[in-house]
Amino acid sequence: MTKDKETISVIIPAYKSANTICETVDSVLNQTRVPDEIIVVDDCSPDDTVAALGPRMDRVIYIRHERNQGVGSARNTGFTASTGSLVSFLDGDDIFFPEFMERASGILAEKQDAALCFANFHRAFEEQFAEIADRSIPAPPTVRIYQPEEILKPYLYDSSTPLINFGLVRRSAIEHILKDGLAFDPRVKLTADFNYMLELLLNFSMAYIEDRCGIWRLRANSMSGDRVALWQSRAESIQFLREAPAMASVSEKSWKMLIEAEHSAIRYCAKILSTSGERGAAIKMLIQEFFSHPSLKTAGLLGAIGLGLSYRQEKKSDRDWRGSTIK
């Protein structure tokens, strides 16, 4: 498909986002390359998304779930309803910079071997938005190409970069990873985008815009309060991922990395439990993990927690790149 024939769909799941959805939708409507369709999926939100959108309703396709199904299901609904040859998912509280669609679609037109285009972004609380005065994106932007599987290790280390909210993906790539017609596995509730992104990054080349192209809105307590459930979901995500047909061509090296990431997630759950005063639950989890998948790392952590010894904990330095750019 030529550049002139490409069409763009932006899918915005909305849940408890009445206070931010207008700014999000406006950031899409004000693109220098306006998408061909903007689909807002109201996931049975208790606030009034329709009233919040007001006159913008005339410029979006609005779909409402009769019951709350989660962000993955909302994205599935939006994708099924969409028609664009290029697809973007944007949460109802984040924003694109005005030239993002133009830059991303232009890159995909130029680099036909790349099926994915993702971009760097700012992370900011709402009170910091005004400090981000320059929202332009250079022409041409700074772009790096990553081959399939190339960024698996850094993505497993920090699954917020690249971030699903700042991307444009060829529809054909998403169709390649569909499971029963769904892009997001309905079995995965907390980490559905983790699976989606992994499948894309393992199967397709990605163009990454190193210039910041939007703002990821941070909120106090925005991450799941139940960190154990979050990391257990991550481990389950990889288990489900291993069953996906699209994973058939993944290299042995990447498989080993994924399997280690699955077991690392279980060990991290145990660390969280232990430091939260639930040492018994941590020991039980590690015993189950050791008998299922024996390893020295699990045995060592089990011994340390069992004896009440200190163990190495991850430290984040100012030089870490998490949530900002790929290195």
DAGISUL-V275296 format. One record per residue. PSI is psi as a letter, one per 20 degrees, with the letter a starting at -180 (* if undefined). NEAR is the number of other C-alpha atoms within 8 Angstrom. Layout:
psi = (PSI;PSI)
near = (NEAR;NEAR)
//
This chain:
psi = (p;r;g;h;i;p;q;p;p;p;p;o;q;p;o;l;k;h;i;i;h;g;h;g;g;h;h;g;h;j;q;h;n;p;q;h;q;o;o;p;o;o;l;l;q;i;r;n;h;g;h;g;h;c;i;i;h;i;j;r;o;p;p;p;q;i;q;p;i;q;h;g;h;g;h;g;g;g;g;h;i;r;i;q;i;p;p;p;p;p;q;j;j;r;q;q;q;h;j;g;g;g;g;g;h;h;g;h;h;h;n;h;i;p;i;q;o;r;q;r;r;q;p;q;q;h;i;i;g;h;i;m;g;o;k;q;p;q;o;q;r;p;p;p;p;p;r;p;i;h;k;g;g;h;h;h;h;n;j;j;o;q;p;h;i;m;r;p;p;p;h;h;g;g;h;h;j;q;o;k;j;p;h;p;o;i;h;o;g;h;k;h;h;g;g;g;g;g;g;g;h;i;i;q;q;p;p;p;o;i;q;p;j;a;p;o;p;q;q;p;k;h;q;p;h;n;h;g;h;g;h;h;h;g;g;h;g;h;g;h;h;i;i;p;h;i;j;h;j;q;q;h;g;h;g;h;g;g;g;h;h;g;h;h;h;g;h;h;g;h;g;g;g;g;i;j;j;m;h;g;h;g;g;g;g;h;g;g;g;g;h;g;n;p;q;h;g;g;g;g;h;g;g;g;h;h;i;k;q;q;r;p;q;p;p;p;r;i;i;q;j;p;j;g;r;p;*)
near = (4;6;8;4;6;10;10;12;16;13;15;14;15;14;12;8;11;12;7;9;14;10;9;14;11;8;12;14;8;8;14;8;7;9;13;8;11;13;14;13;16;14;16;10;11;6;8;8;12;7;6;10;11;7;6;8;10;5;7;10;9;9;8;8;11;6;6;8;9;8;8;13;10;14;14;11;9;14;9;6;6;9;6;12;11;13;13;13;13;13;10;13;11;12;13;12;13;12;12;12;13;10;12;12;11;9;10;13;9;6;7;7;5;12;12;14;15;15;14;16;13;10;10;11;9;8;6;8;8;6;5;7;5;4;9;8;12;7;5;5;10;8;8;8;9;10;8;11;10;8;9;11;8;10;11;8;6;9;10;8;12;13;10;10;10;16;13;14;12;11;10;7;11;11;8;7;12;10;9;4;5;8;12;15;10;8;4;11;9;7;11;13;9;10;13;10;9;9;12;12;13;12;12;12;13;14;14;12;13;11;11;10;16;14;12;12;10;9;7;4;6;6;4;7;5;6;9;9;7;11;12;11;12;13;13;10;13;12;9;8;10;7;7;10;6;9;12;6;6;10;6;6;6;10;9;8;9;9;9;8;10;13;10;8;12;14;11;9;13;13;9;10;13;13;8;7;6;9;12;7;10;14;12;8;10;14;9;8;12;11;7;6;6;9;7;6;6;12;11;8;10;11;8;11;13;9;6;6;7;6;6;4;4;4;4;5;5;4;4;6;8;9;10;10;10;8;4)
//
